[in-house]
Amino acid sequence: MKISVLTLHPTPGMAGELLAFYRRRQILEASGALEFRILTSEDAQELVVTAVWPDMAAYSAWQQSPRRAELAEGMARFFSSPDAVHSQLFDVAHTVSGRP
């Protein structure tokens, strides 16, 4: 299992619009991930998108998807620099679930 973590630093004042873009365009639903979340910082200036992938093939399929490329183009207006987007991929090393 893989976990992707996408950290987004939109142009100041654009975080709410970026979140609305994700919702309106159903980006996470289109990805094929098993599970996903969008987290917002307390000051609402940073978004972190996490997604759980069954394997590297599923993640790679999304990365190479024409739909993802189209959505990325539409998101460009929310950022003032390419450095405002950072992506990492992790392997799951330990999991505990089913706890309140």
N, C-alpha and C positions, 0 to 999 in steps of 0.2 A: 504494500500500500504506500502511496505517495501523498504528501501534503504540499500544496503550493501556497506560498505567502507572497502576496503582492502588496507592497507599501506604496501609497499614493500621496503625494504632496501637491494638491492642486493650487493654482493661483489663489492668493488670499481672497476670501469671500465666495469662492466657487465650489466648496466642498458639498454644500447642499444641492447645488445643481448637478454635480457629478453623481451624487447618490440617486437623485431623481432620474438621471440618464440611465444608470444601471437598472433601476426598477422598470422604467418605461420600456426600455429595449430588451428587457428580460435576459440580460447577459448571462447571469449565473445559470438560469434555467436552460439556456441554449448550450452551455458548456459540456454537458454530459457528466459532470462531476457527481459523485455519490452524495456529497454533502457540501454545503458552502455557507459562509457567513461574511457579512461586511461589518467591520468594527469601526467606530469613530472615536477619535481622541476626545478627551474632556473639553478641549477648546474648539472642537469641531473643525480643525484645520488639517487633520490627517485621517486617511481611511486606510484600513488594512483589510484585504480580501483574502480569506483562507478557503481552500477547496481540498476535498479529500478525493483522491483518484484511486481506482482499483489497482492500477499498474501504470508503468511508464508508457505503454502503448496508448492508453486512453488519454493521458496528459499530452502526449505528442500529437495525437489526432486533433485535439483542440488547438494546440499551438499552430498547427499547419492548416487549420480550417479557414476557408474563404470568409465565412461568417465572422470569425474572430478578427481577421484582417480588416473587414469592413467596419466593425465596431471600434477597433483601435483607431482608425482614421477619424471616426466621429468623436472620439474622446480627446483627440489632440488639442482641441480648443480650450480644454480645462487646465492645461499645463503650460508654464512659461519656459520650461527647459526639459530636455530628455532625462536629466538627472533627477527629475521629480518623480520618476517611476522606478521602483526597484523590485525585482522578482527573485525569489529563492525557492528551491525545491528540496524537500526533506523526506527522508525515509522514516517510517514510524518505528521507533525503537521500543516503546513500552506504552501500553494503553490500560486504563482503568475506566470502566463505564458502569452504568446502572446504579450510581450512587446519588443520593439527593443533593 
